[in-house]
Each structure stands twice: as structure tokens, then as C-alpha cells.
């Protein structure tokens, strides 16, 4: 009875505070009831026992979260009240779904406490809605200026690459396109390394001026730019930062610059061209210093220099994935990850021994790995307020959580360079055949079976593999999907016949049996042995058939994922059609995974890389051990405009900005459907 009265009293207090204090207060600040004020809002995945009193919003984003201070016993101290108040404030800050609010308003009905999340301190008043709108407008303007500046820098980088390509071609330096890519990658690493030195107030050495001074000091001739550039490269890569775990160079066996000591004019031109653009992002890291690359420079470089070399070899095909598609695919997964209690707990509790694993089994130049690391860092920025812990988790992610693998040695080197330019993580990128692991003993997927949290990838399409190579051991099939479709029926038939023969031969006719009985027994034995021969032939025939790499990779990724893990993968639209194998694949997947979303890309998406293949992003979640996941409505979307077109300029396909990137709205739409589903 007493508890009922206490509950009623608390409810009355909530209503009184809402009607007499919160709503009038928000009204005076300029927030309109019903239009921009939500009452009794439940914040998912928090320890708050009840819904917060109110949330004031602007443009759909939370600005002020208002809540009632939990009842404190009369004998409690002020410290206890302060502790509980702080607990409420940070529970909202760390666990609020979506964008973090700007302020918290905590009251006991008599005394108000205002907290500014940006300043991380108590304030004496809350900003009016009009001021908040002006602040948002300023932030939006700054963002537009930033984007404009970044766009100019990106265009400058494209122009530098174009001129570098022409310079390599006109001078005849380094004929092989792959060797050119290696050389440009080394030069880009040098430039980023020196830009980071400059941000640490150290001398910037990747300049003609510095190289001339070095040449004069070392060789008494300031024109020896090429010699000085080679010396600078050797000095940079001597750092352990650029070493593999076994002490070898990440740049491979040919770890020196290919620019010859006499190529002074060429070296000067290369340095001048690369210095026409700033590669590092204008944002800041935890030290307040600029660090992050603002776009995937190696992916773009790959597209400029070697796309033709891989186009005719489907098995080794490396179609660069544009950042618009990469970011959309990563964001698609994080829409769910950031609101999933299991994922959140694993991310916020990640450690060297228990990492939250993000993997790309066909990583190419590392584009998806870089994007995933960026997105994980953003998640940590949004959900971990304590600086030391946030920075510790970021280091854990860089060093232990993001892993990549590729069968092509050059791609592994480029991916390592990409991760180093972004901010490390290179030690977790290995060379390995993700489909036929026995061909590369050092491959890492075998050790990750059932452990990976998220896979984002764009595998090669159309490469075909013999079923016999994929499933050499019928008793322990490496690829369950391939085995089930091509081999299970004939294998089980063989086992049944062998069991029947074994049973038959274990019961031979007695010596006293008639001649007729003995002949009957022998005929059945011969019939079973011939049936076994036919079954073996059928198995060999099945092993001689071929399966496409994209379906093989889906099979492989599903094994590598932990129960509840997620896969976002670029697939050709042909996999979604109703051919017999694809239909079987979809049916097979339904029993083992939940289909979350399919987002169709326009044909122009990969045209800069030389293909007009119609593709989609397939997003699935592996079923849990207890089959606790249920199939909701599948989110389906078609992107008709990705924000650019590709035209041939000077014999080279160039991305030209046109239209708007619909993927941004599609991801917002997916996020909204998931919010409504809850």
C-alpha cells in the first residue's frame, strides 16, 4: 500500500514538474509544444529506470534533454545527490540514440541544474531556440566551407595525379603501370610522413628547397635532387613504423625508390606536383593536431595508374570501390551496430585479447578498412566522453580490431601504406587466399572462424573455382553452401550404399546355403559395388563443376562471422536473379542469416574502374546460436544518382561531380525504418 502511494506521489511530481516547470521553460526558450517537444521519451539501451520528462528538438535532432532527479533518501548527503545527478547526465550522454544533445536540464522540482555537453560543465542558463538555430546555421556554413575546401583539395590532387601520369609517360620513366603505382605510393607515403612532421612543428623535408640544401650539404651539388630524394626515402622508411612484424619493409623486396640518381629534373617535377595539394584532413585528432587523410588517396591513385592491368584477370580483379559506396555500406551496418546492446558492449569493451573484429577478406588497397576505422572512431567520439578511455579504445581498434587480407602481394603493400597514412593498423593486413587458404599458409581467415563482428567487402566477380578444389574433404567440407548444392545428395547416397554393402558383406551366406542363395547374395554384392562406382563418378563429375567467387565468398564470410555478426558486401545483381544456383543460395541463406537490406547501385558506380556491371550492396546478419533473430521487413532501395558521372578526358576516365548522392538519403531512410521498428 505504501509503495502504491509512493508511486502515485512520484507520478504526480513528474506531471507537476512537466506542466509547471519544464513545458513553460522550454516555451520561453522558443520550443513549440508538440512540434519540437517530445514528452516521456524512452532512451534505448540506458540504465535510466523511466522515460525522461522531455526532449526539445531542432531539425529532428535532440537539443535539450530534461529529466527529474531520482528521489534521494532524506539522510543522503549532497555528494550523493551530485553523484546521482552526474550519473543521469552521463547516462544520457553516453547512451543517447543518435546525435548527442547539446544540453541536459536536471531538476528536483525546486532546483534546476543545467549542463552543457560541449563545454562539459554546468552552466547558469539554457540557450534559446533561436540562438541554437543560429549556432546550427553557423555549423552548417562551416561544414559547407570545409566541404568546399576539401573538394578543391581533392580536385587539386586529381590534377596532380593526371600530370604525374603524363610526366611518367612523356619521360618514359618506369614503363610498367604496376611499378608506377608502387613508386607513386612510396612518394605519397613520404609526403604524408612529412606533413605529419610539419604538424609536430618539425621541418618539412618533402620540398625542392630542402632537397636542394641536402644535396649541396651531402654531395656539394644542389642540383642532385633525385639523389637527395632517394636519401630522404631511406631515412623515412628506416623508422620501425614502416616495418612488418618480421622486420621486413612494408614496401616489399624492392624497398628503394626507382627514380634514378640522375633523374634530377624528373624528381624535381614530381615533388613540385605533389606539393600542389595538401593530403591530410583539416580535422583534428585527440592531440588537437591534424592527422587524418580526407579521402582515400591510394584508391584514387590505383584508379589512375593500373585499373587496366587487372581488368582482364577476373580472379585478381581489383575494381576500386568509390568512397560514396564504401561509406554508405559501412554506415548501413553501423546504423544497427550503434543501437545493438551486444555490439555496443563489445566495442566499448574491446581489448587486445577480446577485439571487436572488422575484416575485409579481399581488401585491395584497404578502402573499406580505412572507412570502417574512421566510422569506429566516430562511434567512440560520440559514446565515450572520458578522453583517456576514448583514446585507449582508438588505439585498440587501430592495433587489433581492423584486419585485412588479399591474395595479391601488391595490394597487401598498398593496403598497409593506406592504413599507415590513415594512422596505423598495418600489422593486421596479410597476404592470403581467402578462397583457397592452403595456397597461402600465412592467411588469417582460418584462425578467425566464428569470431568476426563485421565484414565489409567488394570481392572480385565472375572468377570461377572448381568444386573439387573448394571441397577436397567431403567429411569436413570447407564450404557448406557449395557442398550442399553440388555434393551433399551424391555423397549421402554413396554413404548409404557403402553402409548397405558393409552390412551385406558382414552377413555372408552360410556354408550350408543353397547355390541359389549364394548366387543371389553375390549378385546383390556386385550390384552395390557398381552403385558405389557410379556414385564415385557422380562425385567426380560434381567436383568438376565450377562456382562463382561471389557466392563462394558469401559462404566463407558466413563461416567467419560470429553468431549475430554482420556482412555488407557488393554483389552483382545476377546473384539476386532466379537461376537455380542463386535461388538455392537465397534459400540456404534464409536458414542461417537474416536479410537486412539490399541497396542497388547505379551502373556508373564502378565505371571509372572500367566496368558497368550492375551491382548492389547486400547486408545480412548471421543467425544467433539460439535462433533469436527474426526476419523483419527487408529494406530495399534503388540509388539512381550517386553524385558523379564518369567522362573520358585525355584518354582517361575522370569522375565529374553531377547531381546529388542519393545514398546519403537512403542511409537516413534505413536508420529511420530501424528506429520505427523499435
Buried (B, 14 or more C-beta within 10 A) or exposed (E): EEEEEEEEEBEEBBEEBBEEBBBEBBBEBBBEEEEBBEBEBEBEBBEBEEBBBBBBBBEEEBBBBBBBBBEBEEEEEEEEBEEBBEEBBBBBBBBBBBEBBBBBBBBBEEEBBBBBBEEEEEEEEBBEBEEBBEBBEEEEEEEEEBEEEBEEBBEEBBEBBBBBBEBBEEEEBBEEBBBBBBBBBBBBBBBBBBBBBBBEEEEBBBBBEBBBBBBBEEBEEBBBBBBBBBBBBEEBBEEEEBBBEEEEBBBBEEBEBBBBBEBBEBBBBBBEBBBEBBBBBEEEBEEEEBBBBBBBBBBBBBBBBBBEBBBEEBBBBBBBBBBBBBBBBBBBBBBBBBBBEBBBEBBBEBEEEEBBBBBBBBBBBBBBBBBBBBBBBEBBEBBBBEEEEBBBBBEBBBBBBBBBBBBBEBBBBBBBBBBBBBBBBBBBBBBBBBBBBEEBEEBBBBEBEEBBBBBBBBBBBBBEBBBBBBBBEBEEBBBBBBBBBBBBEBBEBBEEBBEBBEEBEEEEBEEEEEEEEBEEBEEBBEEBBEBBEBBEEBBEEBBEBEBBBBBBBBBBBBBBBBBBBBBBBBBBEBBBEEEEBBEBBEEBBEEBBBBBBBBBBBEBBBBBBBBEBBBBBBBBBBBBEEEEBEEEEEBEBEBEBBBBBBEEEEEBBBBEEEEEBBBBEBBEBBBEBBEEEE
